[in-house]
Amino acid sequence: MDDEFFQWAVTTPLYNIGEQVYHISSEMKSAYPDIPRTVVSGLRHRLFHDYEGINRTIIVDVIFNEMDDFVNSIQSIQK
């Protein structure tokens, strides 16, 4: 948790996902309202603007407990 490279390696994909979700079209947002896009884009804002104030435990929780549902939601759209 104290290794800066490891922190960067873990948070950068979350930042990138949040950035992409932030730019989803209005049509997509309307078509799939159940996808937690505000939470994902909010995490991106938190990572970008308040990096030093990030609670690493929350990041670990997101990765291990939240991402599977998010990824499954996205994969269901792709099918």
Backbone hydrogen bonds in HBPLUS format (Angstrom, degrees):
<---DONOR---> <-ACCEPTOR-->    atom                        ^
c    i                          cat <-CA-CA->   ^        H-A-AA   ^      H-
h    n   atom  resd res      DA  || num        DHA   H-A  angle D-A-AA Bond
n    s   type  num  typ     dist DA aas  dist angle  dist       angle   num
A0007-GLN N   A0003-ASP O   2.99 MM   4  6.28 157.8  2.04 152.8 159.6     1
A0008-TRP N   A0004-GLU O   2.95 MM   4  6.16 159.9  1.99 147.4 152.5     2
A0009-ALA N   A0005-PHE O   2.81 MM   4  6.05 160.5  1.84 152.2 158.0     3
A0010-VAL N   A0006-PHE O   2.98 MM   4  6.14 143.5  2.12 146.5 155.2     4
A0011-THR N   A0007-GLN O   2.90 MM   4  6.00 165.1  1.92 153.6 158.1     5
A0012-THR N   A0008-TRP O   2.94 MM   4  5.67 156.5  2.00 149.0 153.2     6
A0015-TYR N   A0011-THR O   2.84 MM   4  6.09 154.9  1.90 155.8 163.7     7
A0016-ASN N   A0012-THR O   2.89 MM   4  6.15 163.9  1.91 156.8 160.6     8
A0017-ILE N   A0013-PRO O   2.89 MM   4  6.07 160.7  1.93 150.4 155.2     9
A0018-GLY N   A0014-LEU O   2.98 MM   4  6.11 164.8  2.00 146.2 150.8    10
A0019-GLU N   A0015-TYR O   2.91 MM   4  6.16 149.7  2.00 148.5 157.4    11
A0020-GLN N   A0016-ASN O   3.07 MM   4  6.32 158.3  2.12 148.2 153.0    12
A0021-VAL N   A0017-ILE O   2.93 MM   4  6.18 161.5  1.96 155.2 160.7    13
A0022-TYR N   A0018-GLY O   2.96 MM   4  6.06 150.1  2.05 142.4 150.2    14
A0023-HIS N   A0020-GLN O   3.14 MM   3  5.35 137.6  2.33 100.4 111.5    15
A0024-ILE N   A0021-VAL O   3.18 MM   3  5.32 165.0  2.20 114.6 114.1    16
A0029-LYS N   A0025-SER O   3.00 MM   4  6.31 160.3  2.04 150.9 156.9    17
A0030-SER N   A0026-SER O   2.94 MM   4  6.14 153.7  2.01 146.0 152.6    18
A0031-ALA N   A0027-GLU O   2.91 MM   4  6.11 151.0  1.99 144.7 153.4    19
A0032-TYR N   A0028-MET O   2.97 MM   4  6.09 143.0  2.11 149.5 157.3    20
A0037-ARG N   A0035-ILE O   2.66 MM   2  5.58 140.9  1.81 110.5  97.7    21
A0040-VAL N   A0036-PRO O   3.17 MM   4  6.48 160.1  2.21 150.1 155.8    22
A0041-SER N   A0037-ARG O   2.83 MM   4  5.97 169.8  1.84 153.5 156.5    23
A0042-GLY N   A0038-THR O   2.84 MM   4  5.69 143.0  1.98 130.7 142.0    24
A0043-LEU N   A0039-VAL O   2.92 MM   4  6.12 145.2  2.05 141.1 149.5    25
A0044-ARG N   A0040-VAL O   3.18 MM   4  6.51 150.5  2.27 141.1 148.7    26
A0045-HIS N   A0041-SER O   3.05 MM   4  6.41 155.2  2.11 146.4 152.0    27
A0046-ARG N   A0042-GLY O   2.96 MM   4  6.22 156.2  2.02 145.8 152.6    28
A0047-LEU N   A0043-LEU O   2.86 MM   4  6.10 160.7  1.89 152.1 157.1    29
A0048-PHE N   A0044-ARG O   2.92 MM   4  6.07 159.4  1.96 151.4 157.2    30
A0049-HIS N   A0045-HIS O   2.85 MM   4  5.79 169.9  1.86 152.2 155.6    31
A0050-ASP N   A0046-ARG O   3.01 MM   4  5.34 147.4  2.12 134.4 141.3    32
A0053-GLY N   A0050-ASP O   2.90 MM   3  5.32 136.7  2.09 110.5 123.3    33
A0054-ILE N   A0051-TYR O   3.24 MM   3  5.43 167.2  2.26 113.3 114.4    34
A0058-ILE N   A0055-ASN O   2.94 MM   3  5.52 132.9  2.16 114.1 125.4    35
A0059-ILE N   A0055-ASN O   3.41 MM   4  6.88 151.6  2.50 145.0 152.8    36
A0060-VAL N   A0056-ARG O   3.01 MM   4  6.30 162.8  2.04 152.3 156.2    37
A0061-ASP N   A0057-THR O   2.95 MM   4  6.15 155.8  2.01 143.3 150.3    38
A0062-VAL N   A0058-ILE O   2.86 MM   4  6.12 158.3  1.91 151.3 156.7    39
A0063-ILE N   A0059-ILE O   2.98 MM   4  6.24 166.4  2.00 154.7 157.7    40
A0064-PHE N   A0060-VAL O   2.96 MM   4  6.11 171.1  1.97 156.5 158.7    41
A0065-ASN N   A0061-ASP O   2.75 MM   4  5.40 146.8  1.86 146.2 154.0    42
A0066-GLU N   A0062-VAL O   3.00 MM   4  4.72 146.8  2.12 120.2 127.7    43
A0067-MET N   A0062-VAL O   2.96 MM   5  6.09 141.6  2.11 172.4 173.7    44
A0070-PHE N   A0066-GLU O   3.33 MM   4  6.61 163.1  2.37 151.0 156.0    45
A0071-VAL N   A0067-MET O   2.77 MM   4  5.92 172.2  1.78 162.6 164.3    46
A0072-ASN N   A0068-ASP O   2.88 MM   4  6.00 161.7  1.92 150.0 155.4    47
A0073-SER N   A0069-ASP O   2.97 MM   4  6.16 150.7  2.06 143.3 150.9    48
A0074-ILE N   A0070-PHE O   3.04 MM   4  6.37 158.3  2.08 151.7 157.1    49
A0075-GLN N   A0071-VAL O   2.85 MM   4  6.08 162.0  1.88 153.8 159.3    50
A0076-SER N   A0072-ASN O   2.98 MM   4  6.13 147.5  2.09 143.3 151.1    51
A0077-ILE N   A0074-ILE O   3.11 MM   3  5.28 131.2  2.36 100.2 112.9    52
A0078-GLN N   A0074-ILE O   3.21 MM   4  6.57 148.6  2.32 146.2 154.8    53
